[in-house]
Amino acid sequence: MKHITIKGATIPALGLGTFQLPDDTAREITAAALSAGYRHIDTAQIYQNESGVGTAIKNSGIARDQIFLTTKVFRESLYTKDFMPSVEESLRKLKTNYVDLLLIHWPNRNVPVAEYMDQLMEAQRKGYTKHIGVSNHPTALLDEVLATGADIITNQVEYHPLINQTKLYTYLREHGISLTAYSPIAQGQVLGNETLKGIAEKYGKNEVQVSLRWLIQQEGVMAIPRTSKAERLKDNLNIFDFELTAEEVAQIDQLKQQNKRVVNPPFAPDWDIV
Ligand SMILES: NC(=O)c1ccc[n+]([C@@H]2O[C@H](COP(=O)([O-])OP(=O)(O)OC[C@H]3O[C@@H](n4cnc5c(N)ncnc54)[C@H](OP(=O)(O)O)[C@@H]3O)[C@@H](O)[C@H]2O)c1
């Protein structure tokens, strides 16, 4: 396993995503993932599966400090009056007194960035989280985030071979902030891609594994693929025994010309145009 080291945090570059997993499934898959060697789990209050994730972690017998656990505050809870109760509820459900990373899940046009960043930093001071970060923040909003003085370690955004995130990635590198790639296999849309397939065959891998490898080979990038199937957990983790050549990376880099975004809800911010 490769680890990302950033501002005092050491984070496994490959984690487990849990979006759209019902509570029971999240419990079973998190338990199976921990058995398979995953030590980085991503959930969110809005996923309504923090309880299952927390139960699996508690029952795993693995020391809490050996697992990097992320949760997120949803956009409707960013107001000062709602923020801390949301975090406290997450911790209760997760059955832990801290998370490793607390993220602002989505920005909210009705709540000033300074207001929610103030609450995020306060949650860190209270010990509710070791590290802080944001998600779904384009560069214009990141400017506002950094203006608050917040020491964020990541921006969790959609990133896979089919989307162009050049502007955002460059910004994050310039500011020493990691990028956590969500929907890292484009919710399955990398399957069947001929370029990825061709490269995969050479290594005895598949399109999913090549996509994940392409991500984690980049400086400061982590990926959190989700699966509801225990047998796929090992496949998605099995990406550390091969290395893409510079030529293969360049071939995959061409795919971003499609600029395909798979997560784009009506409340999304104005994304960076590249
Ligand atoms: N911050 C945000 O706003 C945000 C937004 C989206 C996602 N996320 C996070 O990122 C995580 C991952 O993103 P995602 O869930 O959107 O999509 P994803 O990980 O790109 O794709 C998940 C889909 O791929 C399939 N899959 C997984 N492994 C596979 C394999 N080895 N072979 C074939 N198919 C495979 C899964 O189906 P099966 O279940 O059938 O395996 C599922 O349908 C989420 O779970 C969540 O934790 C965050």
The ligand as an ORCA input file, in Angstrom:
! r2SCAN-3c Opt
* xyz 0 1
  N     -17.745     14.014     -1.969
  C     -18.697     13.714     -2.814
  O     -19.561     14.527     -3.180
  C     -18.730     12.330     -3.390
  C     -19.488     12.074     -4.539
  C     -19.470     10.773     -5.052
  C     -18.711      9.790     -4.426
  N     -18.012     10.068     -3.292
  C     -17.199      9.047     -2.591
  O     -16.408      8.344     -3.535
  C     -16.735      6.968     -3.504
  C     -16.580      6.332     -4.871
  O     -17.364      6.995     -5.850
  P     -18.703      6.361     -6.445
  O     -19.318      5.479     -5.440
  O     -19.494      7.506     -6.963
  O     -18.248      5.558     -7.742
  P     -17.054      4.593     -8.183
  O     -16.268      4.099     -7.051
  O     -16.356      5.284     -9.323
  O     -17.869      3.398     -8.846
  C     -18.702      2.557     -8.095
  C     -19.387      1.595     -9.084
  O     -18.398      0.792     -9.732
  C     -18.692     -0.593     -9.547
  N     -17.419     -1.290     -9.303
  C     -16.596     -1.161     -8.237
  N     -15.513     -1.939     -8.352
  C     -15.642     -2.585     -9.533
  C     -14.851     -3.551    -10.211
  N     -13.688     -3.981     -9.690
  N     -15.305     -4.008    -11.406
  C     -16.463     -3.563    -11.928
  N     -17.265     -2.657    -11.336
  C     -16.854     -2.186    -10.133
  C     -19.620     -0.658     -8.368
  O     -20.555     -1.692     -8.556
  P     -20.664     -2.922     -7.505
  O     -21.179     -2.345     -6.232
  O     -21.638     -3.820     -8.201
  O     -19.302     -3.514     -7.383
  C     -20.354      0.671     -8.426
  O     -21.488      0.588     -9.262
  C     -18.165      6.963     -2.964
  O     -18.592      5.705     -2.554
  C     -18.075      8.012     -1.890
  O     -17.458      7.471     -0.734
  C     -17.989     11.333     -2.783
*
